[in-house]
Amino acid sequence: MTSPLALGWRVPAVPDVLSTGILDCPRGRITEIAGPRSSGRTSLLHSILAAATGRDEFVVLVDATDSFDPCSASAAGVELSKLTWIRCNGNVEHAMRAADLVIHSGGFGVVALDLAEAAESALNRIPSTAWFRFRRAVETTPAVLVVLARRPLTKTCSALLVEMKRRHSLFTGEYPFLLLRGAEYELAPRKPVGGKHARWVASA
């Protein structure tokens, strides 16, 4: 059988991945995490940042609404000395520009763009061409571009879309002395693994 290469076809390379133990995020691609508040999306982002900084990689968080909590991130294993935090004071346009500049600058294992708490009106003004630009820019780098949002935004530009859903809270002890131990979440990767669900327990 004649191989595709012998026929002159271009066969895309399988990208390397950043494994968190929960999720494998393809490098040089966009990973989108979508879900409502308290769905576990921030905890999943922390696990990605922790996996990268644990490998001595530098990461950037572009925070559209200044909602990042360094203490929670540190408790989740993120090495803050390897993280650059860009605060955008609620300005989504500035966040998009900052992410664009960071992606093109290179040198980072993860570039995270947090739009989860941004106003819906501002999200609706993001042109679809912005995501195509990001996809083209990141595909020549070893970076994982993570987009965090309440709902999917990147459409066909993401290589992996994970939709988050909170199942229930986990407690220890007996009433009335119950202590919150964590929460159980449901991850539903929509691309490229065909909607297989996985359960994930995060500690408080």
Residue pairs with C-beta under 8 A, 6 or more apart in sequence:
4 11
5 11
15 26
15 27
15 28
15 29
15 159
16 26
16 27
16 28
16 142
17 24
17 25
17 26
17 27
18 24
18 25
18 27
18 48
18 51
18 52
18 55
18 109
18 110
18 144
19 25
19 51
20 44
20 47
20 48
20 50
20 51
21 47
21 51
22 44
22 47
22 187
22 198
22 200
23 31
23 44
23 47
23 48
23 160
23 162
23 187
23 189
25 31
25 48
25 144
25 146
25 160
26 144
26 159
26 160
27 141
27 142
27 143
27 144
28 138
28 139
28 140
28 141
28 142
28 143
29 135
29 138
29 139
29 144
29 145
29 158
29 159
29 160
30 131
30 134
30 135
30 138
30 145
30 146
30 147
30 154
30 157
30 158
30 159
30 160
31 48
31 144
31 145
31 146
31 147
31 158
31 159
31 160
31 161
31 162
32 146
32 147
32 148
32 149
32 152
32 153
32 154
32 158
32 160
32 161
32 162
33 41
33 44
33 45
33 146
33 147
33 148
33 149
33 162
33 164
34 41
34 148
34 149
34 150
34 151
34 152
34 153
34 161
34 162
34 163
34 164
35 41
35 150
35 163
35 164
35 165
36 150
36 164
37 116
37 150
38 166
38 183
39 164
39 165
39 166
39 185
40 164
40 166
40 183
40 185
40 187
40 200
40 202
41 116
41 148
41 164
42 72
42 116
42 148
43 76
43 185
43 202
44 162
44 164
44 185
44 187
44 200
45 112
45 114
45 146
45 148
46 72
46 73
46 76
46 77
46 78
47 76
47 77
48 110
48 112
48 144
48 146
49 59
49 61
49 73
49 76
49 78
49 83
49 110
49 112
50 73
50 76
50 77
50 78
50 79
52 59
52 82
52 109
52 110
52 144
53 59
53 77
53 78
53 79
53 82
53 83
53 109
54 77
54 79
55 109
56 82
57 82
57 108
57 109
57 110
58 82
58 83
58 84
58 107
58 108
58 109
59 78
59 82
59 83
59 84
59 108
59 109
59 110
59 111
59 112
60 83
60 84
60 86
60 102
60 108
60 110
60 111
60 112
61 68
61 83
61 84
61 85
61 86
61 112
61 114
62 86
62 88
62 95
62 98
62 99
62 102
62 111
62 112
62 113
62 114
63 85
63 86
63 87
63 88
63 95
63 114
64 88
64 90
64 91
64 92
64 94
64 95
64 113
64 114
64 115
64 117
64 118
65 88
65 89
65 90
65 114
65 116
65 117
65 118
66 87
66 88
66 89
66 90
67 114
67 116
67 117
68 85
68 87
68 114
70 80
70 85
73 80
73 83
74 80
86 95
86 98
86 102
88 94
88 95
88 98
90 118
90 119
92 115
92 118
92 119
92 122
92 123
92 125
92 126
93 122
93 125
95 113
95 115
95 118
96 113
96 126
96 130
99 111
99 113
99 134
99 145
100 130
100 133
100 134
100 137
102 108
102 111
103 111
103 134
103 137
103 138
103 141
103 143
103 145
104 137
106 141
106 143
108 143
109 142
109 143
109 144
110 143
110 144
110 145
110 146
111 138
111 143
111 144
111 145
111 146
112 145
112 146
112 147
112 148
113 145
113 146
113 147
113 148
114 148
115 123
115 147
115 148
115 149
115 153
116 148
116 149
116 150
118 149
123 149
123 153
126 153
128 155
131 153
131 154
131 155
131 157
131 158
132 157
134 145
134 154
134 157
135 154
135 157
138 145
147 153
147 154
147 158
152 158
152 161
152 163
154 161
158 191
159 191
159 192
160 189
160 191
160 192
161 189
161 190
161 191
162 187
162 188
162 189
162 190
163 187
163 188
163 190
164 185
164 186
164 187
164 188
165 185
165 186
165 188
166 183
166 184
166 185
166 186
167 183
167 184
167 185
167 186
167 199
168 183
168 184
169 180
169 182
169 183
169 184
170 180
170 181
170 182
170 183
170 184
170 201
171 178
171 179
171 180
171 181
172 178
172 179
172 181
173 179
180 204
181 203
181 204
182 201
182 202
182 203
182 204
183 201
183 202
183 204
184 199
184 200
184 201
184 202
185 199
185 200
185 201
185 202
186 197
186 198
186 199
186 200
187 197
187 198
187 199
187 200
188 195
188 196
188 197
189 195
189 196
189 198
